Amino acid sequence: MIEVLYAIALVMLVAAALPALFEWLWNMTMPEVFGMPALNYWQSFRLLLIAHILFGVPIVTLSIG
């Protein structure tokens, strides 16, 4: 049971951290190199979600057990 709780906590942590990492990488690179606008956290989350839907690759794969 405790492993399931750890897995849920890990999924929640990764789901919160990935958009933040993507936002940081985008905002450090794209505005300076290509003149694109900066993103906020929720825009980063939506872009990751759209990429997942379009390309169908898992953002993170977890192996439990």
LODRENDREN-487574 format. One record per residue (C-alpha): x, y, z; residue number from 1. Coordinates in Angstrom, 1 decimal. Layout:
REM LODRENDREN-487574
        X        Y        Z   pos
        X        Y        Z   NUM
...
***
This chain:
REM LODRENDREN-487574
        X        Y        Z   pos
      0.0      0.0      0.0     1
      2.8      2.4      0.8     2
      4.4      1.8     -2.6     3
      1.1      3.0     -4.2     4
      1.2      6.2     -2.1     5
      4.8      6.8     -3.1     6
      3.9      6.2     -6.8     7
      1.0      8.7     -6.6     8
      3.2     11.3     -4.8     9
      5.9     10.8     -7.5    10
      3.5     11.2    -10.3    11
      2.1     14.4     -8.8    12
      5.7     15.7     -8.3    13
      6.7     15.0    -11.8    14
      3.4     16.4    -13.2    15
      4.2     19.7    -11.3    16
      7.9     19.8    -12.1    17
      7.9     19.0    -15.9    18
      6.0     22.2    -16.9    19
      8.2     24.3    -14.7    20
     11.3     22.8    -16.3    21
      9.9     23.3    -19.8    22
      8.9     26.9    -18.9    23
     12.4     27.6    -17.7    24
     14.1     26.1    -20.7    25
     11.8     27.9    -23.1    26
     12.2     31.2    -21.4    27
     15.9     30.9    -21.3    28
     16.2     30.0    -25.0    29
     13.4     30.9    -27.3    30
     12.9     34.7    -26.6    31
     16.6     35.3    -27.1    32
     17.3     33.0    -30.0    33
     14.1     33.2    -32.0    34
     12.4     36.3    -30.6    35
      9.4     34.3    -29.4    36
      7.3     35.3    -26.4    37
      8.0     34.0    -22.9    38
      5.7     31.3    -21.4    39
      4.0     31.0    -18.1    40
      3.5     27.8    -16.1    41
      0.1     26.9    -17.5    42
      1.1     27.7    -21.1    43
      4.0     25.3    -20.6    44
      1.6     22.6    -19.2    45
     -0.7     23.0    -22.1    46
      2.1     22.7    -24.7    47
      3.4     19.5    -23.1    48
     -0.1     18.1    -23.1    49
     -0.6     19.0    -26.8    50
      2.7     17.4    -27.6    51
      1.7     14.3    -25.8    52
     -1.6     14.1    -27.6    53
      0.0     14.8    -31.1    54
      3.0     12.5    -30.8    55
      1.6      9.9    -28.4    56
      4.8      9.3    -26.6    57
      4.7      9.1    -22.8    58
      6.2     12.1    -21.1    59
      7.5      9.9    -18.3    60
      7.5      6.2    -18.0    61
      7.4      4.6    -14.6    62
      8.3      1.0    -13.8    63
      6.7     -0.1    -10.5    64
      7.3     -3.5     -9.1    65
***
